[in-house]
Amino acid sequence: MSELAGHLSERLNWAIERIVAALMLLLVLDVWLGVVDRYLMHWQLPWPEVFARYLMIWAALLAVSCGIARREHIGLSILIERLPVNLRRTTLVAMDGVAFLLFLYIAWFGIGFAAGGASRQAMIFGMTLALPFAAVPVSAGLAMVQLLLTALRDLGNQKLSGQAEA
């Protein structure tokens, strides 16, 4: 079960990392277009700044699940390392449970947030704010899936110091 969860976590993370990279590429191109527009061409495009904001929000929130998959999120390892091994494992599993509940809370209320955005208009493209606001529940849902997979993969045995390995 642990190996299957680890494999699924890696595959999901692989896909999300590519989506985040594509969003960042679009963000760079959009900001570049905004600079060219403002200082060279004077087209007065109304959308590059707003579009950049939405791209940045989506990229940053989706990247949370990537951090979870690699166990690169902030932790209190200095305190946990001093615990006995059995208590350390229990604490780490409990922390995963608390984080899962936090993301469940964010996803639950994020759905209402995104639904509320459907009745509001964005300043660009004549679109509603449902898609930009959907970043909250979508990223929280992905974080919950990734947290569950990594918890099953690690079973409280994750490294605390030097977690990132190439």
Stockholm file with secondary structure:
# STOCKHOLM 1.0

chainA/1-166         MSELAGHLSERLNWAIERIVAALMLLLVLDVWLGVVDRYLMHWQLPWPEVFARYLMIWAALLAVSCGIARREHIGLSILIERLPVNLRRTTLVAMDGVAFLLFLYIAWFGIGFAAGGASRQAMIFGMTLALPFAAVPVSAGLAMVQLLLTALRDLGNQKLSGQAEA
#=GR chainA/1-166 SS CHHHHHHHHHHHHHHHHHHHHHHHHHHHHHHHHHHHIIIIICCCCSSHHHHHHHHHHHHHHHHHHHHHHTTCSCCCHHHHTTSCHHHHHHHHHHHHHHHHHHHHHHHHHHHHHHHHHTTSBCSSTTCBSHHHHTHHHHHHHHHHHHHHHHHHHHTTCCCSSSCCCC
#=GC SS_cons         CHHHHHHHHHHHHHHHHHHHHHHHHHHHHHHHHHHHIIIIICCCCSSHHHHHHHHHHHHHHHHHHHHHHTTCSCCCHHHHTTSCHHHHHHHHHHHHHHHHHHHHHHHHHHHHHHHHHTTSBCSSTTCBSHHHHTHHHHHHHHHHHHHHHHHHHHTTCCCSSSCCCC
//
